[in-house]
Amino acid sequence: MTEPGRRILLVLGTSAGGVGAHVRMLARGLGGHGHDVIVAGPRSTDEAFGFTASGVRFAEVPIADRPHPRHDLGSVARLRALMRNADTVHAHGLRAGALASLAGTGLRRRPRLVVTLHNAVTAGGAVGAVYRALETIVARRADHLLVVSPDLGDRMRALRTRGARGDRGVREARGARSVEAAVVPAPPLAEPGRTAEEVGAELAGLLGRPVADRPILLTVARLAQQKGLETLLDAAAGPYPGDPLFVIAGDGPLRPELQARIDAEGLPALLYGWAAPADLLQVAAAVIVPSRWEGQPLSVQEALRAGRPIVATRVGGIPDMVRNAAVLVAPGDPVALREGISGLLGDPEATARLARASARRGRELPGEAEALRAVLDAYTPGQGATGHAE
């Protein structure tokens, strides 16, 4: 690792999940190695992840999910003031990265800008066009880019190369020196708070009938468009051996729509709400990941560490993460998803082999020490992140 004493500004926007947890881990770890760390972001993010409560210095900077010109100008000005005293700025997410890029423009002493991209742009129309413009800003102005999946890396390299071949002003800009794989580990899997029997009894109570002899197929996801839950419900209709129950743990804007469809079609699915993953993983026969796109999802890492068989879509960073420890299918294809699930449920020996492969892969996943080493390398000019797309 590099010598202690860096002044590091970590920037993030609104977060309710993995990005905020990752930045909290980095802030604590970097501070523990003697670096002077400030986290900048919306007040709601501080409240959700307890930066201030845990002793991390926090500077309120409103960075919303969607662009807002007037508010964004104020955020750029606030970031610019904070950046004057930083050696390194590490922004997380496209919006935070673009605002930090703009904030550093024209500074006499510009800190090194590292941006981690945690998500792909999946929106279309005018909103998608805005986000693609933000991608171009980040690709051309960041000193170092860390990406959570190979496809994101390919896209950002293409944008950077296109800029280098473009107009004179872009060609003379510094641009990102390198684009490399981010290391975004899940926290250690917690011990279950309840027994498997207690969880099973709760599921039976919620469903209104016994579940003891039914395979539980678990999906942990925000109920949002990216997660491909409409494909999961298409596949849930079956038929399957063993009459499985699809348990979807999470919440989000699609909940009313999904519940209405489950009720109307009588699907064997239960919207559980947010839960401690360790509790539900105890009773899961397999974990199903139907997403349209993912980077390095914490839910998949948790499933691997718990040694659960996985059926997942072949998107983003999932293939590199699971390697041979999952059945991979095309996204948006309910027939392929149904076949992958049926293959597991109908072949106990294959399921057992996959469970063993999952547990082995879970033991190989990088942890916090590797993540800290990777970002400290990225903070050092002339070096790159040592992490791989695990």
C-alpha positions as a Markdown table, in Angstrom:
| # | Residue | x | y | z |
|---|---|---|---|---|
| 1 | Met | 0.0 | 0.0 | 0.0 |
| 2 | Thr | 1.0 | 3.6 | -0.4 |
| 3 | Glu | 2.5 | 5.8 | 2.4 |
| 4 | Pro | -0.1 | 7.1 | 4.9 |
| 5 | Gly | -1.1 | 10.7 | 5.0 |
| 6 | Arg | -3.2 | 11.2 | 1.8 |
| 7 | Arg | -6.1 | 13.6 | 1.9 |
| 8 | Ile | -8.9 | 11.7 | 0.3 |
| 9 | Leu | -12.3 | 12.9 | -0.7 |
| 10 | Leu | -14.9 | 10.2 | -1.3 |
| 11 | Val | -17.9 | 11.3 | -3.3 |
| 12 | Leu | -21.2 | 9.5 | -3.7 |
| 13 | Gly | -24.8 | 10.3 | -4.6 |
| 14 | Thr | -28.1 | 8.9 | -3.2 |
| 15 | Ser | -27.7 | 5.3 | -2.3 |
| 16 | Ala | -29.8 | 2.7 | -0.6 |
| 17 | Gly | -27.6 | -0.4 | -1.0 |
| 18 | Gly | -24.2 | -1.6 | -2.2 |
| 19 | Val | -22.6 | 1.7 | -3.2 |
| 20 | Gly | -23.1 | 3.3 | 0.2 |
| 21 | Ala | -21.9 | 0.2 | 2.0 |
| 22 | His | -18.8 | 0.0 | -0.2 |
| 23 | Val | -17.9 | 3.7 | 0.4 |
| 24 | Arg | -18.5 | 3.2 | 4.2 |
| 25 | Met | -16.0 | 0.3 | 4.1 |
| 26 | Leu | -13.4 | 2.3 | 2.2 |
| 27 | Ala | -13.8 | 5.3 | 4.5 |
| 28 | Arg | -13.2 | 3.2 | 7.6 |
| 29 | Gly | -10.4 | 1.2 | 6.0 |
| 30 | Leu | -8.5 | 4.2 | 4.6 |
| 31 | Gly | -8.9 | 6.1 | 7.9 |
| 32 | Gly | -7.5 | 3.1 | 9.7 |
| 33 | His | -4.4 | 3.2 | 7.5 |
| 34 | Gly | -3.7 | 6.8 | 8.5 |
| 35 | His | -5.3 | 8.7 | 5.6 |
| 36 | Asp | -7.4 | 11.9 | 6.1 |
| 37 | Val | -10.8 | 11.0 | 4.7 |
| 38 | Ile | -13.9 | 13.1 | 4.0 |
| 39 | Val | -17.1 | 11.6 | 2.6 |
| 40 | Ala | -19.2 | 14.0 | 0.5 |
| 41 | Gly | -22.8 | 13.2 | -0.5 |
| 42 | Pro | -26.5 | 13.8 | 0.3 |
| 43 | Arg | -27.7 | 14.0 | 3.9 |
| 44 | Ser | -29.9 | 11.0 | 3.3 |
| 45 | Thr | -26.9 | 8.9 | 2.4 |
| 46 | Asp | -25.2 | 9.9 | 5.7 |
| 47 | Glu | -28.4 | 9.0 | 7.6 |
| 48 | Ala | -28.7 | 5.6 | 5.7 |
| 49 | Phe | -25.1 | 4.5 | 6.2 |
| 50 | Gly | -24.1 | 6.3 | 9.4 |
| 51 | Phe | -20.8 | 8.0 | 8.3 |
| 52 | Thr | -21.0 | 10.7 | 10.9 |
| 53 | Ala | -22.3 | 8.3 | 13.6 |
| 54 | Ser | -19.3 | 6.1 | 13.0 |
| 55 | Gly | -16.8 | 8.9 | 13.3 |
| 56 | Val | -16.2 | 9.5 | 9.6 |
| 57 | Arg | -16.1 | 13.2 | 8.5 |
| 58 | Phe | -19.1 | 13.9 | 6.3 |
| 59 | Ala | -19.7 | 17.0 | 4.1 |
| 60 | Glu | -23.2 | 17.4 | 2.8 |
| 61 | Val | -23.4 | 17.8 | -1.0 |
| 62 | Pro | -26.7 | 17.2 | -2.6 |
| 63 | Ile | -26.2 | 14.7 | -5.5 |
| 64 | Ala | -29.6 | 13.4 | -6.7 |
| 65 | Asp | -30.3 | 10.4 | -9.0 |
| 66 | Arg | -31.5 | 12.6 | -11.8 |
| 67 | Pro | -29.8 | 15.7 | -13.3 |
| 68 | His | -31.1 | 19.1 | -11.9 |
| 69 | Pro | -29.2 | 22.0 | -13.5 |
| 70 | Arg | -29.7 | 24.6 | -10.7 |
| 71 | His | -29.0 | 22.1 | -7.9 |
| 72 | Asp | -26.1 | 20.6 | -9.8 |
| 73 | Leu | -24.4 | 24.0 | -10.1 |
| 74 | Gly | -24.4 | 24.3 | -6.3 |
| 75 | Ser | -23.1 | 20.8 | -5.9 |
| 76 | Val | -20.2 | 21.5 | -8.3 |
| 77 | Ala | -19.3 | 24.6 | -6.4 |
| 78 | Arg | -19.4 | 22.8 | -3.0 |
| 79 | Leu | -17.3 | 19.9 | -4.4 |
| 80 | Arg | -14.8 | 22.4 | -5.9 |
| 81 | Ala | -14.2 | 23.9 | -2.5 |
| 82 | Leu | -13.7 | 20.5 | -0.9 |
| 83 | Met | -11.4 | 19.4 | -3.7 |
| 84 | Arg | -8.9 | 22.3 | -3.1 |
| 85 | Asn | -7.7 | 20.5 | 0.0 |
| 86 | Ala | -7.6 | 17.0 | -1.4 |
| 87 | Asp | -4.8 | 14.9 | -2.9 |
| 88 | Thr | -7.2 | 12.4 | -4.3 |
| 89 | Val | -10.9 | 12.5 | -5.2 |
| 90 | His | -12.6 | 9.1 | -5.5 |
| 91 | Ala | -16.2 | 9.5 | -6.9 |
| 92 | His | -18.6 | 6.5 | -6.9 |
| 93 | Gly | -21.2 | 6.4 | -9.6 |
| 94 | Leu | -21.8 | 8.2 | -12.9 |
| 95 | Arg | -23.5 | 11.3 | -11.5 |
| 96 | Ala | -20.9 | 11.8 | -8.7 |
| 97 | Gly | -18.1 | 11.2 | -11.2 |
| 98 | Ala | -19.4 | 13.7 | -13.7 |
| 99 | Leu | -20.0 | 16.4 | -11.0 |
| 100 | Ala | -16.5 | 15.8 | -9.6 |
| 101 | Ser | -15.0 | 16.0 | -13.1 |
| 102 | Leu | -16.7 | 19.4 | -13.7 |
| 103 | Ala | -15.7 | 20.6 | -10.2 |
| 104 | Gly | -12.0 | 20.0 | -10.9 |
| 105 | Thr | -12.0 | 21.9 | -14.1 |
| 106 | Gly | -9.6 | 24.9 | -14.0 |
| 107 | Leu | -8.3 | 24.2 | -10.5 |
| 108 | Arg | -4.7 | 25.4 | -10.2 |
| 109 | Arg | -3.9 | 22.3 | -8.2 |
| 110 | Arg | -6.2 | 19.6 | -9.4 |
| 111 | Pro | -6.3 | 16.5 | -7.3 |
| 112 | Arg | -6.1 | 13.0 | -8.9 |
| 113 | Leu | -9.6 | 12.0 | -9.9 |
| 114 | Val | -10.6 | 8.3 | -9.6 |
| 115 | Val | -14.1 | 7.2 | -10.6 |
| 116 | Thr | -15.7 | 3.9 | -9.8 |
| 117 | Leu | -18.7 | 3.1 | -12.1 |
| 118 | His | -21.0 | 0.8 | -10.3 |
| 119 | Asn | -23.9 | 0.6 | -12.8 |
| 120 | Ala | -24.5 | 0.6 | -16.6 |
| 121 | Val | -26.8 | 3.1 | -18.3 |
| 122 | Thr | -30.0 | 1.2 | -19.1 |
| 123 | Ala | -32.4 | 4.1 | -19.5 |
| 124 | Gly | -33.5 | 5.2 | -23.0 |
| 125 | Gly | -34.9 | 8.4 | -24.5 |
| 126 | Ala | -33.9 | 11.8 | -23.2 |
| 127 | Val | -32.8 | 10.5 | -19.8 |
| 128 | Gly | -30.6 | 8.0 | -21.5 |
| 129 | Ala | -29.0 | 10.6 | -23.7 |
| 130 | Val | -28.2 | 12.7 | -20.7 |
| 131 | Tyr | -26.5 | 9.8 | -18.9 |
| 132 | Arg | -24.5 | 9.0 | -22.0 |
| 133 | Ala | -23.3 | 12.5 | -22.1 |
| 134 | Leu | -22.2 | 12.1 | -18.5 |
| 135 | Glu | -20.3 | 9.0 | -19.4 |
| 136 | Thr | -18.4 | 10.9 | -22.0 |
| 137 | Ile | -17.4 | 13.6 | -19.4 |
| 138 | Val | -16.2 | 10.9 | -17.0 |
| 139 | Ala | -14.4 | 8.9 | -19.6 |
| 140 | Arg | -12.4 | 11.9 | -20.8 |
| 141 | Arg | -11.7 | 13.8 | -17.6 |
| 142 | Ala | -11.1 | 11.1 | -15.0 |
| 143 | Asp | -7.4 | 10.1 | -14.3 |
| 144 | His | -8.4 | 6.5 | -13.5 |
| 145 | Leu | -11.5 | 4.5 | -14.0 |
| 146 | Leu | -12.5 | 1.5 | -12.0 |
| 147 | Val | -15.4 | -0.6 | -13.4 |
| 148 | Val | -17.5 | -3.4 | -11.9 |
| 149 | Ser | -17.9 | -5.4 | -15.1 |
| 150 | Pro | -15.9 | -6.0 | -18.4 |
| 151 | Asp | -18.7 | -4.5 | -20.6 |
| 152 | Leu | -18.5 | -1.2 | -18.7 |
| 153 | Gly | -14.7 | -1.2 | -19.1 |
| 154 | Asp | -15.0 | -1.8 | -22.9 |
| 155 | Arg | -17.6 | 1.1 | -23.2 |
| 156 | Met | -15.4 | 3.6 | -21.3 |
| 157 | Arg | -12.3 | 2.7 | -23.2 |
| 158 | Ala | -14.2 | 3.2 | -26.4 |
| 159 | Leu | -15.5 | 6.6 | -25.3 |
| 160 | Arg | -12.0 | 7.7 | -24.2 |
| 161 | Thr | -10.4 | 6.5 | -27.5 |
| 162 | Arg | -13.1 | 8.2 | -29.5 |
| 163 | Gly | -12.4 | 11.4 | -27.6 |
| 164 | Ala | -8.6 | 11.1 | -28.2 |
| 165 | Arg | -9.3 | 11.0 | -31.9 |
| 166 | Gly | -11.7 | 13.8 | -32.0 |
| 167 | Asp | -11.4 | 17.6 | -31.9 |
| 168 | Arg | -8.2 | 19.3 | -30.8 |
| 169 | Gly | -9.5 | 20.4 | -27.4 |
| 170 | Val | -10.4 | 16.8 | -26.5 |
| 171 | Arg | -7.2 | 15.4 | -27.9 |
| 172 | Glu | -5.2 | 17.7 | -25.6 |
| 173 | Ala | -7.3 | 16.9 | -22.5 |
| 174 | Arg | -5.7 | 14.6 | -20.0 |
| 175 | Gly | -8.3 | 11.9 | -20.1 |
| 176 | Ala | -8.4 | 8.7 | -18.1 |
| 177 | Arg | -4.9 | 7.1 | -18.1 |
| 178 | Ser | -6.4 | 3.6 | -17.5 |
| 179 | Val | -9.6 | 1.7 | -17.1 |
| 180 | Glu | -9.4 | -1.3 | -14.8 |
| 181 | Ala | -11.5 | -3.7 | -12.8 |
| 182 | Ala | -12.9 | -2.5 | -9.5 |
| 183 | Val | -12.9 | -4.7 | -6.4 |
| 184 | Val | -16.3 | -4.4 | -4.6 |
| 185 | Pro | -16.5 | -7.1 | -1.9 |
| 186 | Ala | -19.6 | -7.9 | 0.0 |
| 187 | Pro | -19.3 | -7.6 | 3.8 |
| 188 | Pro | -18.7 | -10.9 | 5.6 |
| 189 | Leu | -21.9 | -12.9 | 5.6 |
| 190 | Ala | -23.6 | -12.4 | 9.0 |
| 191 | Glu | -24.6 | -15.3 | 11.3 |
| 192 | Pro | -28.4 | -16.0 | 10.9 |
| 193 | Gly | -30.6 | -14.4 | 13.5 |
| 194 | Arg | -33.2 | -17.2 | 13.3 |
| 195 | Thr | -33.1 | -20.9 | 12.7 |
| 196 | Ala | -34.1 | -22.5 | 9.4 |
| 197 | Glu | -37.2 | -23.9 | 11.1 |
| 198 | Glu | -38.2 | -20.4 | 12.3 |
| 199 | Val | -37.8 | -19.0 | 8.8 |
| 200 | Gly | -39.7 | -21.8 | 7.3 |
| 201 | Ala | -42.6 | -21.3 | 9.8 |
| 202 | Glu | -42.7 | -17.6 | 8.9 |
| 203 | Leu | -42.9 | -18.3 | 5.2 |
| 204 | Ala | -45.7 | -20.8 | 5.8 |
| 205 | Gly | -47.5 | -18.1 | 7.8 |
| 206 | Leu | -47.1 | -15.5 | 5.1 |
| 207 | Leu | -48.2 | -17.9 | 2.4 |
| 208 | Gly | -51.1 | -19.4 | 4.4 |
| 209 | Arg | -50.0 | -23.1 | 3.8 |
| 210 | Pro | -47.1 | -25.4 | 4.7 |
| 211 | Val | -43.8 | -25.0 | 2.8 |
| 212 | Ala | -41.7 | -27.7 | 4.5 |
| 213 | Asp | -41.5 | -30.0 | 1.5 |
| 214 | Arg | -41.2 | -27.3 | -1.2 |
| 215 | Pro | -37.9 | -26.1 | -2.6 |
| 216 | Ile | -37.4 | -22.4 | -1.8 |
| 217 | Leu | -35.9 | -20.5 | -4.8 |
| 218 | Leu | -34.6 | -17.2 | -3.4 |
| 219 | Thr | -34.1 | -13.9 | -5.3 |
| 220 | Val | -32.7 | -10.9 | -3.4 |
| 221 | Ala | -33.3 | -7.7 | -5.4 |
| 222 | Arg | -34.7 | -4.3 | -5.4 |
| 223 | Leu | -38.1 | -4.4 | -7.1 |
| 224 | Ala | -37.0 | -2.3 | -10.0 |
| 225 | Gln | -36.8 | -2.6 | -13.8 |
| 226 | Gln | -33.1 | -3.6 | -13.9 |
| 227 | Lys | -33.7 | -6.7 | -11.9 |
| 228 | Gly | -35.6 | -8.6 | -14.6 |
| 229 | Leu | -38.4 | -9.7 | -12.2 |
| 230 | Glu | -41.0 | -9.8 | -15.0 |
| 231 | Thr | -38.9 | -12.6 | -16.5 |
| 232 | Leu | -38.7 | -14.4 | -13.1 |
| 233 | Leu | -42.5 | -14.3 | -12.9 |
| 234 | Asp | -42.8 | -15.6 | -16.5 |
| 235 | Ala | -40.6 | -18.5 | -15.5 |
| 236 | Ala | -42.3 | -19.1 | -12.1 |
| 237 | Ala | -45.4 | -20.4 | -13.8 |
| 238 | Gly | -43.5 | -23.7 | -14.4 |
| 239 | Pro | -44.2 | -26.5 | -14.4 |
| 240 | Tyr | -41.4 | -27.8 | -12.1 |
| 241 | Pro | -40.7 | -30.9 | -10.1 |
| 242 | Gly | -41.2 | -30.5 | -6.4 |
| 243 | Asp | -43.6 | -27.5 | -6.6 |
| 244 | Pro | -41.0 | -24.8 | -5.7 |
| 245 | Leu | -41.8 | -21.5 | -4.0 |
| 246 | Phe | -40.2 | -18.4 | -5.5 |
| 247 | Val | -39.3 | -16.0 | -2.6 |
| 248 | Ile | -38.4 | -12.5 | -3.7 |
| 249 | Ala | -36.7 | -10.5 | -0.9 |
| 250 | Gly | -36.6 | -6.8 | -1.5 |
| 251 | Asp | -38.8 | -3.8 | -2.0 |
| 252 | Gly | -39.1 | -1.0 | -4.6 |
| 253 | Pro | -41.4 | 0.8 | -7.0 |
| 254 | Leu | -42.6 | -2.4 | -8.9 |
| 255 | Arg | -44.1 | -4.0 | -5.8 |
| 256 | Pro | -47.8 | -3.2 | -6.5 |
| 257 | Glu | -47.4 | -4.3 | -10.1 |
| 258 | Leu | -45.6 | -7.6 | -9.3 |
| 259 | Gln | -48.1 | -8.4 | -6.5 |
| 260 | Ala | -51.1 | -7.8 | -8.8 |
| 261 | Arg | -49.6 | -10.2 | -11.3 |
| 262 | Ile | -48.8 | -12.9 | -8.7 |
| 263 | Asp | -52.4 | -12.7 | -7.5 |
| 264 | Ala | -54.1 | -12.6 | -10.9 |
| 265 | Glu | -52.1 | -15.5 | -12.3 |
| 266 | Gly | -51.9 | -17.5 | -9.0 |
| 267 | Leu | -48.1 | -17.7 | -9.3 |
| 268 | Pro | -46.1 | -19.7 | -6.7 |
| 269 | Ala | -44.2 | -16.5 | -5.6 |
| 270 | Leu | -44.0 | -14.5 | -2.4 |
| 271 | Leu | -42.9 | -10.9 | -2.1 |
| 272 | Tyr | -41.1 | -11.1 | 1.2 |
| 273 | Gly | -39.8 | -7.6 | 1.6 |
| 274 | Trp | -36.4 | -6.6 | 2.9 |
| 275 | Ala | -34.7 | -9.3 | 5.0 |
| 276 | Ala | -31.4 | -10.4 | 6.5 |
| 277 | Pro | -29.9 | -12.5 | 3.6 |
| 278 | Ala | -28.3 | -15.0 | 6.0 |
| 279 | Asp | -31.7 | -16.0 | 7.4 |
| 280 | Leu | -33.3 | -16.7 | 4.0 |
| 281 | Leu | -30.1 | -18.3 | 2.6 |
| 282 | Gln | -30.5 | -21.1 | 5.2 |
| 283 | Val | -33.7 | -22.4 | 3.6 |
| 284 | Ala | -32.8 | -21.6 | -0.1 |
| 285 | Ala | -32.5 | -24.6 | -2.4 |
| 286 | Ala | -31.0 | -22.2 | -5.0 |
| 287 | Val | -30.6 | -18.5 | -5.6 |
| 288 | Ile | -32.1 | -17.1 | -8.8 |
| 289 | Val | -30.7 | -13.9 | -10.4 |
| 290 | Pro | -32.8 | -12.8 | -13.4 |
| 291 | Ser | -31.3 | -9.3 | -13.8 |
| 292 | Arg | -31.1 | -7.4 | -17.1 |
| 293 | Trp | -27.7 | -6.1 | -15.9 |
| 294 | Glu | -25.5 | -6.4 | -12.8 |
| 295 | Gly | -22.0 | -5.3 | -11.8 |
| 296 | Gln | -20.7 | -7.2 | -8.8 |
| 297 | Pro | -23.9 | -7.8 | -6.9 |
| 298 | Leu | -23.6 | -8.3 | -3.1 |
| 299 | Ser | -26.5 | -10.8 | -3.3 |
| 300 | Val | -24.5 | -13.1 | -5.6 |
| 301 | Gln | -21.4 | -12.9 | -3.4 |
| 302 | Glu | -23.5 | -13.8 | -0.4 |
| 303 | Ala | -25.0 | -16.8 | -2.2 |
| 304 | Leu | -21.5 | -18.0 | -3.1 |
| 305 | Arg | -20.3 | -17.6 | 0.4 |
| 306 | Ala | -23.3 | -19.5 | 1.7 |
| 307 | Gly | -22.6 | -22.3 | -0.8 |
| 308 | Arg | -25.9 | -22.1 | -2.6 |
| 309 | Pro | -26.5 | -23.2 | -6.2 |
| 310 | Ile | -27.1 | -20.2 | -8.4 |
| 311 | Val | -29.1 | -19.7 | -11.7 |
| 312 | Ala | -28.2 | -16.3 | -13.1 |
| 313 | Thr | -28.3 | -14.3 | -16.3 |
| 314 | Arg | -25.1 | -14.0 | -18.3 |
| 315 | Val | -24.8 | -10.2 | -17.9 |
| 316 | Gly | -22.3 | -7.6 | -16.7 |
| 317 | Gly | -19.9 | -8.8 | -14.0 |
| 318 | Ile | -21.8 | -12.0 | -13.1 |
| 319 | Pro | -19.9 | -14.4 | -15.3 |
| 320 | Asp | -16.5 | -13.3 | -14.0 |
| 321 | Met | -17.8 | -13.4 | -10.4 |
| 322 | Val | -19.3 | -16.9 | -10.5 |
| 323 | Arg | -17.0 | -18.6 | -13.0 |
| 324 | Asn | -18.1 | -22.3 | -13.0 |
| 325 | Ala | -20.2 | -22.0 | -9.9 |
| 326 | Ala | -23.6 | -21.1 | -11.5 |
| 327 | Val | -25.9 | -22.0 | -14.3 |
| 328 | Leu | -25.9 | -19.0 | -16.6 |
| 329 | Val | -28.7 | -18.1 | -19.0 |
| 330 | Ala | -29.6 | -15.3 | -21.4 |
| 331 | Pro | -31.3 | -12.3 | -19.9 |
| 332 | Gly | -35.0 | -11.7 | -20.7 |
| 333 | Asp | -35.5 | -15.3 | -21.7 |
| 334 | Pro | -38.1 | -17.0 | -19.4 |
| 335 | Val | -37.8 | -20.3 | -21.3 |
| 336 | Ala | -34.0 | -20.5 | -20.7 |
| 337 | Leu | -34.5 | -19.5 | -17.1 |
| 338 | Arg | -37.1 | -22.1 | -16.6 |
| 339 | Glu | -34.9 | -24.8 | -18.1 |
| 340 | Gly | -32.0 | -23.8 | -15.9 |
| 341 | Ile | -34.1 | -24.0 | -12.8 |
| 342 | Ser | -35.7 | -27.3 | -13.9 |
| 343 | Gly | -32.3 | -28.8 | -14.5 |
| 344 | Leu | -31.3 | -28.1 | -10.9 |
| 345 | Leu | -34.5 | -29.3 | -9.3 |
| 346 | Gly | -34.6 | -32.5 | -11.4 |
| 347 | Asp | -30.9 | -33.5 | -10.8 |
| 348 | Pro | -29.9 | -33.7 | -7.1 |
| 349 | Glu | -26.4 | -34.7 | -7.9 |
| 350 | Ala | -25.9 | -31.7 | -10.2 |
| 351 | Thr | -27.3 | -29.5 | -7.5 |
| 352 | Ala | -24.9 | -30.8 | -5.0 |
| 353 | Arg | -21.9 | -30.4 | -7.3 |
| 354 | Leu | -23.0 | -26.8 | -8.0 |
| 355 | Ala | -23.3 | -26.1 | -4.3 |
| 356 | Arg | -19.8 | -27.3 | -3.7 |
| 357 | Ala | -18.5 | -25.2 | -6.6 |
| 358 | Ser | -20.3 | -22.2 | -5.2 |
| 359 | Ala | -18.8 | -22.6 | -1.7 |
| 360 | Arg | -15.3 | -22.9 | -3.2 |
| 361 | Arg | -15.8 | -19.8 | -5.3 |
| 362 | Gly | -17.1 | -18.0 | -2.3 |
| 363 | Arg | -13.9 | -18.7 | -0.4 |
| 364 | Glu | -11.9 | -17.2 | -3.3 |
| 365 | Leu | -13.7 | -13.9 | -3.5 |
| 366 | Pro | -11.7 | -10.8 | -2.6 |
| 367 | Gly | -12.3 | -9.1 | 0.8 |
| 368 | Glu | -11.8 | -5.7 | 2.3 |
| 369 | Ala | -8.0 | -5.9 | 2.3 |
| 370 | Glu | -7.9 | -6.5 | -1.4 |
| 371 | Ala | -10.4 | -3.7 | -2.1 |
| 372 | Leu | -8.3 | -1.2 | -0.1 |
| 373 | Arg | -5.1 | -2.3 | -1.8 |
| 374 | Ala | -6.8 | -1.8 | -5.2 |
| 375 | Val | -8.0 | 1.7 | -4.5 |
| 376 | Leu | -4.7 | 2.8 | -3.0 |
| 377 | Asp | -2.9 | 1.6 | -6.1 |
| 378 | Ala | -5.4 | 3.6 | -8.2 |
| 379 | Tyr | -4.7 | 6.7 | -6.1 |
| 380 | Thr | -1.0 | 6.5 | -7.0 |
| 381 | Pro | 0.0 | 8.1 | -10.4 |
| 382 | Gly | 1.7 | 5.6 | -12.6 |
| 383 | Gln | 0.1 | 2.6 | -10.9 |
| 384 | Gly | -3.1 | 0.8 | -11.6 |
| 385 | Ala | -5.6 | -1.2 | -9.5 |
| 386 | Thr | -4.3 | -4.7 | -8.8 |
| 387 | Gly | -7.8 | -6.2 | -8.5 |
| 388 | His | -9.4 | -8.3 | -11.1 |
| 389 | Ala | -13.1 | -8.6 | -12.1 |
| 390 | Glu | -13.7 | -11.1 | -9.4 |
